[in-house]
Amino acid sequence: MRIAMVAPPWYPVPPSSYGGIEAMVADLVDRLAARGHDITLIGAGQNQTAASRFLAVFDEPPSPRLGEAVPEVLYAAAVGRILADLDVDLVHDHSLAGPLLARGRAVPTIITMHGPVAGEHGDIVADLGTTVHVVAISDAQRTDRPELNWAGAVYNAVDVEAFPYVTDKDDFVLWMGRFSPDKAPELAIDAARAAGTPIKLAGKRSEPAEEEFFDEAIAPRLGQGVEYVGEADEDAKRELFACARALVFPIQWDEPFGMVMVEAMACGTPVVATRRGSVAEIVRDGETGIVVEPDADVDQIAAAIHAAVEIDPARCRAWVRTRFTPEHMADGYQEIYRSVLAGAEARRSAR
């Protein structure tokens, strides 16, 4: 198949640190290219994938302007112009505004819902109707908005062999993510303290809201076994995942897919997480981590931390191999591509 893969504009593919979508796009491009598909990657910055060709909209990704509307719209306009001149079988768009140009396109447009489908993001996709074929990143995500034009669900993935496997863990637990009330790092800190376990926090705090939350909720809790280590790059992230006794992930929203859970388990590190969104699909309760109820208090999460550190690291890594590898992800998208193309051909033949 000839596929135009549209990355988001904010980070290079793959990213050097933060950038979960870009990391997923890089893995998908590489696996599809290895299967003989012709991939045109459209993005920003430099390309380090196996794509047949790379077309950069921005020489430098506008990362400092993440969340602003103008770079996203400018990017979508440029991508629309580029796609008009490409001879491809389908477009797989991972950007926010790009799918707005799918209506009337000669080839099918597939989009992956990387974020929540509730609220305005879901409203955008609902208004696009059948002009886009929507892929969920978990079964839980599809249940939140069943009326969307779902083409299937495909889990995100990690290259297990790229993550170190450590069985002799250090004496700390880990929280990793962006600093937001939805991610509840303050709850992770309080639970770790209640469990008598040091905790390290690694996360993104580059946007004003993240910085404000960090200053108000996290900075006063630092010290006494609580350490902020900054926004970890890929090497530092892997070392933290591998050495931690557990990842504490007490999310307070229905996250459609938590990549950090999979990355931790790939390193043989169990996960303590609240039963929200995709958590129950990603973590095998009692086998690769402990899943607590959404309203779990500090003491209950602390008890889960004590239980999680007794879990066999080998089970965690084996679980990722059975469900969350790039090969599994490529299988899923390849099947969806073929199904969408077959449906498009059937509709053309029926006219």
VOPARO-639582 format. One record per residue (C-alpha): x, y, z; chain; residue in one letter; residue number from 1. Coordinates in Angstrom, 1 decimal, padded with zeros to 4 digits. Example, Ala and Ser with C-alpha at 12.3 -4.5 7.8 and 13.67 -1.06 7.14 Angstrom:
+--------+--------+--------+--------+--------+-----+
:     px :     py :     pz : chaine : residu : num :
+--------+--------+--------+--------+--------+-----+
:  012.3 : -004.5 :  007.8 :      A :      A :   1 :
:  013.7 : -001.1 :  007.1 :      A :      S :   2 :
+--------+--------+--------+--------+--------+-----+
***
This chain:
+--------+--------+--------+--------+--------+-----+
:     px :     py :     pz : chaine : residu : num :
+--------+--------+--------+--------+--------+-----+
:  000.0 :  000.0 :  000.0 :      A :      M :   1 :
:  001.0 :  003.6 : -000.6 :      A :      R :   2 :
:  000.4 :  005.4 :  002.7 :      A :      I :   3 :
:  000.7 :  009.1 :  003.6 :      A :      A :   4 :
:  001.4 :  009.2 :  007.3 :      A :      M :   5 :
:  000.8 :  012.7 :  008.9 :      A :      V :   6 :
:  002.5 :  013.2 :  012.2 :      A :      A :   7 :
:  001.6 :  016.0 :  014.6 :      A :      P :   8 :
:  003.6 :  019.2 :  014.1 :      A :      P :   9 :
:  005.0 :  019.6 :  017.6 :      A :      W :  10 :
:  008.0 :  017.2 :  017.8 :      A :      Y :  11 :
:  010.3 :  015.3 :  015.5 :      A :      P :  12 :
:  009.6 :  011.7 :  014.7 :      A :      V :  13 :
:  010.7 :  010.0 :  016.8 :      A :      P :  14 :
:  011.0 :  012.5 :  019.7 :      A :      P :  15 :
:  014.0 :  012.9 :  021.8 :      A :      S :  16 :
:  012.0 :  013.0 :  025.1 :      A :      S :  17 :
:  008.3 :  014.0 :  025.4 :      A :      Y :  18 :
:  006.1 :  013.1 :  022.4 :      A :      G :  19 :
:  004.1 :  009.9 :  022.8 :      A :      G :  20 :
:  002.2 :  010.2 :  019.5 :      A :      I :  21 :
:  005.4 :  010.9 :  017.6 :      A :      E :  22 :
:  007.0 :  007.8 :  019.2 :      A :      A :  23 :
:  004.0 :  005.7 :  018.2 :      A :      M :  24 :
:  004.1 :  007.1 :  014.6 :      A :      V :  25 :
:  007.8 :  006.3 :  014.3 :      A :      A :  26 :
:  007.3 :  002.6 :  015.4 :      A :      D :  27 :
:  004.3 :  002.2 :  013.0 :      A :      L :  28 :
:  006.2 :  003.7 :  010.1 :      A :      V :  29 :
:  009.2 :  001.5 :  010.6 :      A :      D :  30 :
:  007.1 : -001.7 :  010.9 :      A :      R :  31 :
:  005.0 : -000.9 :  007.9 :      A :      L :  32 :
:  008.0 :  000.0 :  005.8 :      A :      A :  33 :
:  009.6 : -003.3 :  006.8 :      A :      A :  34 :
:  006.6 : -005.1 :  005.3 :      A :      R :  35 :
:  007.1 : -003.4 :  002.0 :      A :      G :  36 :
:  004.5 : -000.6 :  002.2 :      A :      H :  37 :
:  005.5 :  002.7 :  000.7 :      A :      D :  38 :
:  005.3 :  005.4 :  003.4 :      A :      I :  39 :
:  005.4 :  009.1 :  002.8 :      A :      T :  40 :
:  005.9 :  010.7 :  006.3 :      A :      L :  41 :
:  004.8 :  014.3 :  006.7 :      A :      I :  42 :
:  006.0 :  016.1 :  009.8 :      A :      G :  43 :
:  008.4 :  018.7 :  011.3 :      A :      A :  44 :
:  012.1 :  018.7 :  012.0 :      A :      G :  45 :
:  014.3 :  015.8 :  011.0 :      A :      Q :  46 :
:  013.2 :  012.3 :  010.1 :      A :      N :  47 :
:  014.7 :  009.2 :  011.7 :      A :      Q :  48 :
:  012.3 :  006.6 :  010.5 :      A :      T :  49 :
:  012.4 :  004.1 :  007.6 :      A :      A :  50 :
:  009.8 :  006.1 :  005.6 :      A :      A :  51 :
:  010.4 :  006.0 :  001.8 :      A :      S :  52 :
:  010.3 :  009.8 :  001.8 :      A :      R :  53 :
:  009.9 :  012.6 :  004.4 :      A :      F :  54 :
:  008.3 :  016.0 :  003.7 :      A :      L :  55 :
:  008.9 :  018.6 :  006.4 :      A :      A :  56 :
:  006.3 :  021.3 :  006.9 :      A :      V :  57 :
:  008.5 :  023.1 :  009.5 :      A :      F :  58 :
:  012.3 :  022.9 :  009.6 :      A :      D :  59 :
:  012.0 :  023.2 :  013.4 :      A :      E :  60 :
:  009.1 :  021.8 :  015.3 :      A :      P :  61 :
:  007.2 :  024.6 :  017.0 :      A :      P :  62 :
:  007.4 :  022.8 :  020.4 :      A :      S :  63 :
:  007.4 :  026.0 :  022.5 :      A :      P :  64 :
:  004.1 :  026.9 :  021.0 :      A :      R :  65 :
:  002.4 :  023.6 :  021.8 :      A :      L :  66 :
: -001.3 :  024.2 :  022.4 :      A :      G :  67 :
: -001.5 :  027.3 :  020.3 :      A :      E :  68 :
: -004.0 :  027.3 :  017.4 :      A :      A :  69 :
: -002.1 :  029.0 :  014.7 :      A :      V :  70 :
:  000.8 :  026.5 :  014.2 :      A :      P :  71 :
: -001.7 :  023.7 :  014.1 :      A :      E :  72 :
: -003.9 :  025.4 :  011.5 :      A :      V :  73 :
: -000.8 :  026.5 :  009.5 :      A :      L :  74 :
:  000.4 :  023.0 :  009.5 :      A :      Y :  75 :
: -002.9 :  021.5 :  008.4 :      A :      A :  76 :
: -003.1 :  024.0 :  005.5 :      A :      A :  77 :
:  000.4 :  023.0 :  004.3 :      A :      A :  78 :
: -000.3 :  019.3 :  004.7 :      A :      V :  79 :
: -003.5 :  019.7 :  002.7 :      A :      G :  80 :
: -001.5 :  021.2 : -000.2 :      A :      R :  81 :
:  001.1 :  018.5 :  000.0 :      A :      I :  82 :
: -001.5 :  015.7 :  000.0 :      A :      L :  83 :
: -003.2 :  017.1 : -003.1 :      A :      A :  84 :
:  000.0 :  016.4 : -005.0 :      A :      D :  85 :
:  000.7 :  012.9 : -003.7 :      A :      L :  86 :
: -000.4 :  009.6 : -005.3 :      A :      D :  87 :
: -001.3 :  007.4 : -002.4 :      A :      V :  88 :
: -003.9 :  004.8 : -001.5 :      A :      D :  89 :
: -004.8 :  006.3 :  001.9 :      A :      L :  90 :
: -004.0 :  009.0 :  004.4 :      A :      V :  91 :
: -003.4 :  008.2 :  008.1 :      A :      H :  92 :
: -003.5 :  011.5 :  009.9 :      A :      D :  93 :
: -002.4 :  011.9 :  013.6 :      A :      H :  94 :
: -002.8 :  015.7 :  013.7 :      A :      S :  95 :
: -005.7 :  017.6 :  015.2 :      A :      L :  96 :
: -006.7 :  020.0 :  012.4 :      A :      A :  97 :
: -005.6 :  017.9 :  009.4 :      A :      G :  98 :
: -008.7 :  015.7 :  009.2 :      A :      P :  99 :
: -010.9 :  018.8 :  008.7 :      A :      L : 100 :
: -009.7 :  018.7 :  005.1 :      A :      L : 101 :
: -010.7 :  015.0 :  004.5 :      A :      A : 102 :
: -014.1 :  015.8 :  003.1 :      A :      R : 103 :
: -014.0 :  015.3 : -000.7 :      A :      G : 104 :
: -010.6 :  013.7 : -000.7 :      A :      R : 105 :
: -010.2 :  011.0 : -003.4 :      A :      A : 106 :
: -008.6 :  008.5 : -001.0 :      A :      V : 107 :
: -009.8 :  007.4 :  002.4 :      A :      P : 108 :
: -008.6 :  009.2 :  005.5 :      A :      T : 109 :
: -007.9 :  007.3 :  008.7 :      A :      I : 110 :
: -007.4 :  009.0 :  012.0 :      A :      I : 111 :
: -006.2 :  007.7 :  015.3 :      A :      T : 112 :
: -007.9 :  009.2 :  018.4 :      A :      M : 113 :
: -004.9 :  009.8 :  020.6 :      A :      H : 114 :
: -006.8 :  011.9 :  023.1 :      A :      G : 115 :
: -010.2 :  011.8 :  024.8 :      A :      P : 116 :
: -013.3 :  011.4 :  022.7 :      A :      V : 117 :
: -015.6 :  013.2 :  025.2 :      A :      A : 118 :
: -016.1 :  016.9 :  024.8 :      A :      G : 119 :
: -014.9 :  019.0 :  022.0 :      A :      E : 120 :
: -012.4 :  016.7 :  020.5 :      A :      H : 121 :
: -015.1 :  014.0 :  020.0 :      A :      G : 122 :
: -017.5 :  016.7 :  018.7 :      A :      D : 123 :
: -015.0 :  017.5 :  015.9 :      A :      I : 124 :
: -014.8 :  013.9 :  014.8 :      A :      V : 125 :
: -018.6 :  013.4 :  015.1 :      A :      A : 126 :
: -019.1 :  016.3 :  012.8 :      A :      D : 127 :
: -016.7 :  014.8 :  010.3 :      A :      L : 128 :
: -019.0 :  011.8 :  010.1 :      A :      G : 129 :
: -018.1 :  009.2 :  007.5 :      A :      T : 130 :
: -015.4 :  011.4 :  005.9 :      A :      T : 131 :
: -012.9 :  009.9 :  008.3 :      A :      V : 132 :
: -012.4 :  006.3 :  009.6 :      A :      H : 133 :
: -011.6 :  006.5 :  013.3 :      A :      V : 134 :
: -009.3 :  004.1 :  015.1 :      A :      V : 135 :
: -009.5 :  003.9 :  018.9 :      A :      A : 136 :
: -006.4 :  003.2 :  021.1 :      A :      I : 137 :
: -008.4 :  001.1 :  023.5 :      A :      S : 138 :
: -011.8 : -000.6 :  023.7 :      A :      D : 139 :
: -012.7 :  001.7 :  026.6 :      A :      A : 140 :
: -012.3 :  004.7 :  024.4 :      A :      Q : 141 :
: -014.8 :  003.4 :  021.9 :      A :      R : 142 :
: -017.5 :  003.0 :  024.6 :      A :      T : 143 :
: -017.2 :  006.7 :  025.4 :      A :      D : 144 :
: -018.5 :  007.7 :  022.0 :      A :      R : 145 :
: -020.1 :  004.8 :  020.1 :      A :      P : 146 :
: -021.6 :  007.0 :  017.4 :      A :      E : 147 :
: -018.3 :  007.8 :  015.8 :      A :      L : 148 :
: -017.3 :  006.1 :  012.6 :      A :      N : 149 :
: -015.1 :  003.6 :  014.3 :      A :      W : 150 :
: -012.9 :  001.4 :  012.0 :      A :      A : 151 :
: -011.5 : -000.6 :  014.9 :      A :      G : 152 :
: -009.2 : -000.4 :  017.9 :      A :      A : 153 :
: -005.4 : -000.8 :  018.0 :      A :      V : 154 :
: -003.3 : -000.6 :  021.1 :      A :      Y : 155 :
: -000.2 :  001.6 :  021.1 :      A :      N : 156 :
:  003.1 : -000.3 :  021.4 :      A :      A : 157 :
:  006.7 : -000.4 :  022.6 :      A :      V : 158 :
:  009.7 : -002.1 :  021.3 :      A :      D : 159 :
:  010.3 : -004.4 :  024.3 :      A :      V : 160 :
:  013.9 : -005.1 :  023.3 :      A :      E : 161 :
:  014.7 : -001.3 :  023.5 :      A :      A : 162 :
:  013.8 : -001.3 :  027.2 :      A :      F : 163 :
:  016.2 : -002.7 :  029.8 :      A :      P : 164 :
:  015.0 : -005.5 :  031.9 :      A :      Y : 165 :
:  015.9 : -005.3 :  035.6 :      A :      V : 166 :
:  014.9 : -007.7 :  038.3 :      A :      T : 167 :
:  016.9 : -006.2 :  041.2 :      A :      D : 168 :
:  015.1 : -002.9 :  041.8 :      A :      K : 169 :
:  016.2 :  000.2 :  043.6 :      A :      D : 170 :
:  014.4 :  001.5 :  046.7 :      A :      D : 171 :
:  012.0 :  003.9 :  045.1 :      A :      F : 172 :
:  008.7 :  004.0 :  043.2 :      A :      V : 173 :
:  008.1 :  006.2 :  040.2 :      A :      L : 174 :
:  005.6 :  008.7 :  038.9 :      A :      W : 175 :
:  005.9 :  009.9 :  035.3 :      A :      M : 176 :
:  003.7 :  012.1 :  033.1 :      A :      G : 177 :
:  002.7 :  015.7 :  032.7 :      A :      R : 178 :
:  002.0 :  017.7 :  035.8 :      A :      F : 179 :
: -001.8 :  018.0 :  035.8 :      A :      S : 180 :
: -004.5 :  017.3 :  038.4 :      A :      P : 181 :
: -005.7 :  014.6 :  035.9 :      A :      D : 182 :
: -002.5 :  012.7 :  036.5 :      A :      K : 183 :
: -002.6 :  013.1 :  040.3 :      A :      A : 184 :
:  001.2 :  013.2 :  041.1 :      A :      P : 185 :
:  000.3 :  014.7 :  044.5 :      A :      E : 186 :
: -001.7 :  011.6 :  045.3 :      A :      L : 187 :
:  001.2 :  009.4 :  044.2 :      A :      A : 188 :
:  003.5 :  011.3 :  046.5 :      A :      I : 189 :
:  001.2 :  011.0 :  049.5 :      A :      D : 190 :
:  000.6 :  007.3 :  048.9 :      A :      A : 191 :
:  004.3 :  006.6 :  048.6 :      A :      A : 192 :
:  005.0 :  008.5 :  051.9 :      A :      R : 193 :
:  002.2 :  006.5 :  053.5 :      A :      A : 194 :
:  003.8 :  003.3 :  052.2 :      A :      A : 195 :
:  007.2 :  004.4 :  053.6 :      A :      G : 196 :
:  008.7 :  004.3 :  050.1 :      A :      T : 197 :
:  010.8 :  007.0 :  048.4 :      A :      P : 198 :
:  009.3 :  008.3 :  045.1 :      A :      I : 199 :
:  010.9 :  010.0 :  042.1 :      A :      K : 200 :
:  008.8 :  012.2 :  039.8 :      A :      L : 201 :
:  009.7 :  012.7 :  036.1 :      A :      A : 202 :
:  007.5 :  014.9 :  034.1 :      A :      G : 203 :
:  006.6 :  017.7 :  031.8 :      A :      K : 204 :
:  006.0 :  021.2 :  033.2 :      A :      R : 205 :
:  006.6 :  023.4 :  030.2 :      A :      S : 206 :
:  003.1 :  024.9 :  029.8 :      A :      E : 207 :
:  001.8 :  027.6 :  032.1 :      A :      P : 208 :
: -000.9 :  025.4 :  033.6 :      A :      A : 209 :
:  001.6 :  022.7 :  034.3 :      A :      E : 210 :
:  004.0 :  025.0 :  035.9 :      A :      E : 211 :
:  001.3 :  026.6 :  038.1 :      A :      E : 212 :
:  000.1 :  023.1 :  039.2 :      A :      F : 213 :
:  003.6 :  022.1 :  040.0 :      A :      F : 214 :
:  004.3 :  025.2 :  042.1 :      A :      D : 215 :
:  001.1 :  024.8 :  044.1 :      A :      E : 216 :
:  000.7 :  021.0 :  044.5 :      A :      A : 217 :
:  004.1 :  019.5 :  044.0 :      A :      I : 218 :
:  006.9 :  021.8 :  045.1 :      A :      A : 219 :
:  005.6 :  022.0 :  048.8 :      A :      P : 220 :
:  005.7 :  018.2 :  048.9 :      A :      R : 221 :
:  009.3 :  017.8 :  047.7 :      A :      L : 222 :
:  012.0 :  016.5 :  050.1 :      A :      G : 223 :
:  011.8 :  013.7 :  052.7 :      A :      Q : 224 :
:  012.0 :  011.0 :  050.1 :      A :      G : 225 :
:  010.3 :  012.9 :  047.3 :      A :      V : 226 :
:  012.5 :  013.9 :  044.4 :      A :      E : 227 :
:  011.7 :  015.7 :  041.1 :      A :      Y : 228 :
:  014.3 :  014.6 :  038.5 :      A :      V : 229 :
:  013.0 :  016.7 :  035.6 :      A :      G : 230 :
:  011.6 :  015.8 :  032.2 :      A :      E : 231 :
:  013.5 :  012.6 :  031.5 :      A :      A : 232 :
:  014.9 :  012.0 :  028.0 :      A :      D : 233 :
:  014.6 :  008.6 :  026.4 :      A :      E : 234 :
:  017.7 :  007.2 :  028.1 :      A :      D : 235 :
:  016.9 :  008.6 :  031.5 :      A :      A : 236 :
:  013.3 :  007.4 :  031.2 :      A :      K : 237 :
:  014.3 :  003.8 :  030.5 :      A :      R : 238 :
:  016.7 :  003.8 :  033.5 :      A :      E : 239 :
:  014.0 :  005.1 :  035.8 :      A :      L : 240 :
:  011.4 :  002.6 :  034.6 :      A :      F : 241 :
:  013.8 : -000.3 :  034.9 :      A :      A : 242 :
:  015.1 :  000.6 :  038.4 :      A :      C : 243 :
:  011.8 :  001.6 :  040.1 :      A :      A : 244 :
:  010.0 : -000.9 :  042.3 :      A :      R : 245 :
:  006.7 :  000.2 :  040.8 :      A :      A : 246 :
:  005.1 :  002.8 :  038.7 :      A :      L : 247 :
:  002.4 :  004.7 :  040.5 :      A :      V : 248 :
: -000.3 :  005.9 :  038.1 :      A :      F : 249 :
: -003.3 :  007.2 :  040.1 :      A :      P : 250 :
: -005.1 :  008.9 :  037.2 :      A :      I : 251 :
: -008.3 :  010.9 :  037.9 :      A :      Q : 252 :
: -009.7 :  010.8 :  034.3 :      A :      W : 253 :
: -010.6 :  008.2 :  031.7 :      A :      D : 254 :
: -007.3 :  008.2 :  029.9 :      A :      E : 255 :
: -007.7 :  006.3 :  026.6 :      A :      P : 256 :
: -004.2 :  004.7 :  026.8 :      A :      F : 257 :
: -001.4 :  005.2 :  029.3 :      A :      G : 258 :
:  001.9 :  004.5 :  027.4 :      A :      M : 259 :
:  003.9 :  004.9 :  030.6 :      A :      V : 260 :
:  002.2 :  001.8 :  032.0 :      A :      M : 261 :
:  003.3 : -000.3 :  029.1 :      A :      V : 262 :
:  006.9 :  001.1 :  029.1 :      A :      E : 263 :
:  007.2 :  000.3 :  032.8 :      A :      A : 264 :
:  006.0 : -003.2 :  032.4 :      A :      M : 265 :
:  008.4 : -003.7 :  029.5 :      A :      A : 266 :
:  011.2 : -003.1 :  032.0 :      A :      C : 267 :
:  009.7 : -005.6 :  034.4 :      A :      G : 268 :
:  008.2 : -002.9 :  036.6 :      A :      T : 269 :
:  004.7 : -003.4 :  038.0 :      A :      P : 270 :
:  002.0 : -000.7 :  037.9 :      A :      V : 271 :
: -000.3 :  000.7 :  040.6 :      A :      V : 272 :
: -003.2 :  002.4 :  038.8 :      A :      A : 273 :
: -006.7 :  003.6 :  039.3 :      A :      T : 274 :
: -009.5 :  001.8 :  037.3 :      A :      R : 275 :
: -010.1 :  004.6 :  034.9 :      A :      R : 276 :
: -010.2 :  004.5 :  031.1 :      A :      G : 277 :
: -008.0 :  001.8 :  029.6 :      A :      S : 278 :
: -006.2 :  000.8 :  032.8 :      A :      V : 279 :
: -008.0 : -002.5 :  033.2 :      A :      A : 280 :
: -007.1 : -003.4 :  029.6 :      A :      E : 281 :
: -003.4 : -002.6 :  030.0 :      A :      I : 282 :
: -002.7 : -003.9 :  033.6 :      A :      V : 283 :
: -003.5 : -007.5 :  034.6 :      A :      R : 284 :
: -004.7 : -006.9 :  038.2 :      A :      D : 285 :
: -002.6 : -009.0 :  040.6 :      A :      G : 286 :
: -000.3 : -010.3 :  037.8 :      A :      E : 287 :
:  001.4 : -007.2 :  036.3 :      A :      T : 288 :
:  000.3 : -004.6 :  038.8 :      A :      G : 289 :
: -002.5 : -003.7 :  041.2 :      A :      I : 290 :
: -005.6 : -001.9 :  040.0 :      A :      V : 291 :
: -007.4 :  000.2 :  042.6 :      A :      V : 292 :
: -010.9 :  001.7 :  042.4 :      A :      E : 293 :
: -011.3 :  005.3 :  041.1 :      A :      P : 294 :
: -012.0 :  006.6 :  044.6 :      A :      D : 295 :
: -009.2 :  004.8 :  046.3 :      A :      A : 296 :
: -007.7 :  006.9 :  049.1 :      A :      D : 297 :
: -004.0 :  007.3 :  050.1 :      A :      V : 298 :
: -003.9 :  004.3 :  052.4 :      A :      D : 299 :
: -005.5 :  002.0 :  049.8 :      A :      Q : 300 :
: -003.0 :  003.1 :  047.2 :      A :      I : 301 :
: -000.2 :  002.7 :  049.7 :      A :      A : 302 :
: -001.4 : -000.9 :  050.3 :      A :      A : 303 :
: -001.4 : -001.5 :  046.6 :      A :      A : 304 :
:  002.2 : -000.3 :  046.4 :      A :      I : 305 :
:  003.2 : -002.8 :  049.0 :      A :      H : 306 :
:  001.4 : -005.6 :  047.0 :      A :      A : 307 :
:  002.8 : -004.5 :  043.6 :      A :      A : 308 :
:  006.5 : -004.7 :  044.6 :      A :      V : 309 :
:  006.0 : -008.4 :  045.2 :      A :      E : 310 :
:  005.0 : -009.1 :  041.6 :      A :      I : 311 :
:  007.4 : -011.1 :  039.4 :      A :      D : 312 :
:  009.1 : -008.7 :  036.9 :      A :      P : 313 :
:  009.2 : -011.5 :  034.3 :      A :      A : 314 :
:  005.4 : -011.6 :  034.2 :      A :      R : 315 :
:  005.3 : -007.9 :  033.4 :      A :      C : 316 :
:  007.7 : -008.1 :  030.5 :      A :      R : 317 :
:  006.0 : -011.2 :  029.1 :      A :      A : 318 :
:  002.6 : -009.6 :  029.2 :      A :      W : 319 :
:  003.9 : -006.7 :  027.1 :      A :      V : 320 :
:  005.3 : -009.1 :  024.5 :      A :      R : 321 :
:  001.9 : -010.8 :  024.1 :      A :      T : 322 :
: -000.1 : -007.6 :  023.5 :      A :      R : 323 :
:  001.7 : -004.4 :  023.0 :      A :      F : 324 :
:  004.6 : -004.8 :  020.6 :      A :      T : 325 :
:  005.0 : -002.7 :  017.4 :      A :      P : 326 :
:  004.4 : -005.9 :  015.4 :      A :      E : 327 :
:  000.9 : -006.3 :  017.0 :      A :      H : 328 :
:  000.3 : -002.6 :  016.3 :      A :      M : 329 :
:  001.3 : -002.9 :  012.7 :      A :      A : 330 :
: -000.9 : -006.0 :  012.3 :      A :      D : 331 :
: -003.9 : -004.1 :  013.6 :      A :      G : 332 :
: -003.4 : -001.0 :  011.4 :      A :      Y : 333 :
: -002.6 : -003.1 :  008.3 :      A :      Q : 334 :
: -005.9 : -005.0 :  008.8 :      A :      E : 335 :
: -007.8 : -001.7 :  009.2 :      A :      I : 336 :
: -006.2 : -000.2 :  006.1 :      A :      Y : 337 :
: -007.1 : -003.2 :  004.0 :      A :      R : 338 :
: -010.7 : -003.2 :  005.4 :      A :      S : 339 :
: -011.2 :  000.5 :  004.7 :      A :      V : 340 :
: -009.7 :  000.2 :  001.2 :      A :      L : 341 :
: -011.9 : -002.8 :  000.4 :      A :      A : 342 :
: -015.0 : -000.8 :  001.6 :      A :      G : 343 :
: -014.0 :  002.1 : -000.6 :      A :      A : 344 :
: -013.6 : -000.1 : -003.6 :      A :      E : 345 :
: -017.0 : -001.8 : -003.0 :      A :      A : 346 :
: -018.7 :  001.6 : -002.8 :      A :      R : 347 :
: -017.1 :  002.7 : -006.1 :      A :      R : 348 :
: -018.1 : -000.5 : -007.8 :      A :      S : 349 :
: -021.7 : -000.1 : -006.6 :      A :      A : 350 :
: -022.1 :  003.3 : -008.2 :      A :      R : 351 :
+--------+--------+--------+--------+--------+-----+
***
